[in-house]
Amino acid sequence: MMLRSFAGNPAFLIFVAYNLANLGNLIFNMLFSRWMGPSLFGDLAVVLTVKLSLVSIFIAVQMAVSRMVAASGHRSNHLLARLHFYGFCILTLALPILIALAVMVDLGGHIGLANPHLLPMILIIFPIALPLCLLRGVVQGLMDVTGVMLSVGLEMAVRLIGAILVWKLGGGIEGITLVIVASVLAGWAVIAPRQQARLSIRKPGQQGQPADVRLSAFVFACLPFAVLQFSQVVLLDAEVFVAKMAFSAVDAGYLAATSLFQRIEFYACFGLASVLLPSVSAAVARGETGLRQAIPIIILFLMVTVTIFAAIWIMPDTLITLLVGEAFLPARELLPLAAASASAFTLSFLIATFMAGQGNYAGIWMIAACVPVQLGTFLLATFHIPFFHVFDLLAIKVTCQVMLLIGMALLIFKNGYKAHKKDVNRQSLKLKKGDYPHGSS
């Protein structure tokens, strides 16, 4: 009975839906790394990284909306309805300007894309990402399992099946890029009619509606998570862009393959962060520290990390052949560094999420501060050190991520010590009041 109850829990089903989508994305990478080869797959990795960067800008909106909807319990919200409609309109009007600027400065060439048409194509996602993330925030806040499964599942299915069909029909990487855009649109369209009705704009004078959250308060609620998402994309994937600009197409493809391993570990644990944040917040509201809620998350993180390192240690060639194909076997020497950097960053991400659940955003700002350090070191070393290799690039990344993790550990230890000291002082004060009933000494 307990197992059936757990399996029917909305939070668990939503977690499963996202991880099934991650499995589909993994199959996508496994197939196209084999069919394209290292050079062309490097271009696809850049396209996917740009897509993740664009969507991650609005993941913060998704997180803030889910918390807002879950807390209010109301089905209509004037602010969210306006954001959904006017946000899409404004970003659509801004899209031609964004594409024109990207073409004028040859941004695609600067980030290593050999095909100049790919960047304008993938930028079409920009106005679609906001309404998609906003509506997903609504369905997650309402624990609408059907809505989440439909949106996430259809997006993954369109991307995987559509890309396979387009590639087999000779559409090339340009066709695959357009399929990626279409998949995001499909993820929005399947839930839009129902959720738009829930977010119906309130008529003037209509009674019985909840008070709207101010736009400024909503923006400030999103800001820390926006910084966290942007930092995550840069710290995990920036070396793909650097490699495309500085190294050969083949070496860049090898690095793109290792970035896939990093994403596997991070996104396997990203669902843990989505559970950690609300559970710790609820615990703090009850007067607890949230540490009890964090312990199973850390155990699961360690299980994932140990499994990945064991696979890399025991069968690196089999792992590479299985996931990306034999053409990428020279990348085996990069796997330990890639896994180490991903593990260190993922743990830092979980610590920052834990602290955010406690209302402390210092961990997020520390992760953000690591962005210019890691990226600046990448660029300086790549273009100013002779005979610099992709192995050295990952070595720099590991160093930066381990130093960040040490800083995060010291920060949370310091906060824990302060909390413990306050608790001791509070208990001491209670004892003194018990010894002196009238409060005098």
C-alpha positions, 0 to 999 in steps of 0.5 A: 500500500505504501509503494502504491501510495508513493508511486501515485504521488504527484511530485514523484510522477512529475519527477519521473516525467522529467527523467524520462525526457532526459532519457529521450535526450540522451538517446538523441545524443547517442544517435546523432553523435554516431551519425554525424561524427565528431566535427558535425556533432560539435556544431550540434552541441553548440546549437543545443547549448544555445538552446539550453541557454535561452530556455534557462533564462526563463527557468527562473520564471518557471520556479517562481511561478510554481511556488506562487501558484502552489502557495496561492491555490488559485486558478487565475492570476492577472499578473501571470496572464499579462506576462504570458500574453505581453511577454510573448508579444514583446519578445516576438517583436524583439526577435528580428532585432536580436537575429539582425545583431547576431548576423551583423557581428557574426556571433555564430562564427565567434562561438564556433559554428561553421554554418552561419544559418544555425544561430538565427534558426535556434534564436526563434526559441527565444519568444517561445521559451517564456510562455512555455516556462510560465505555463509549466510553472503553473502546471507544476504549482498545481501538481497537474501531472497530466499537464506536465507529462503532456508538455515534457513528453511531447517536447522530447518526442517531437525532438527525437522522432522529428530529428531522426526523420529529418536526418534520414530524409536529408534535412541535415543539421539545419533541419534538426535545428528547426525540429528543436525549435518545433519541439519547444513550440509543441511543449507549449501548445499542448498545455496552452489552451487549458492553462490560458483559461486558468490564467484568464484576465480578470474583468474590471470590477470582478469580485472574489479574485485574489490580490495580484503579486506586484510585478516588481516583487515577482521579478525580484523573486525570479532574480536569484534563480535566473542568476543560478540558471545562467551560471549553471549553463556557463560553468557546465558548457562554456568550454564547448564554445571555447573549444570550437573557437580555439581547437580543431573541429575534431578536438571540439567534437571530443570535448562535446562528447565529454560535455554529454557525460557532464550533462548526464550527471547534472541532470540526473541530480537536477530533479533532486534540486527541484525537490530540495528547494520546496522541502527545505523551505517548508521545513524552515517555515516550521522552525526546522533547519531543513537538514533532515530533508537534505540528507536523502538528497545527498545520499542519492547524489553520492549514489549517482556520482559513485556509479558514474566514476565506477563506470568510467574507471572500469569500462571507459571504452565501452561507455564511450562506444555505447553513448557516442560511438567508436569515433569518439574513443580518443576522448577517453582520457578526458572522462575522469576530468569531466566527471570530476568537474560535473560532480563538484559543480552539481554538489555546489548547485545542491548546496546553493539550492539548500541555502536558498530554501533557507532564505540565504542566497549567498551560495547562488552569488558565490556560484555566479562569482565563479563564472568570470573566474572560470571563463576568463581563465579559459580564454587567457590560457587558450589564447596565450599558452602555447600547445594548449590542449583540450585536456588542459582546458578541462583541468582548469575547469576541475580546479575552478569547480573544486575551489568553488566547492571548497568555498561553498562547504566553508560557507555552509559550515560557517552558517551552520556554526552561527545557527548552532551558536544562536541555538546554544545561546537561546537554550542558555537564556531559557535555562537562566529564565528557569533559574530565576523565575522573575527574570532577575539575576 
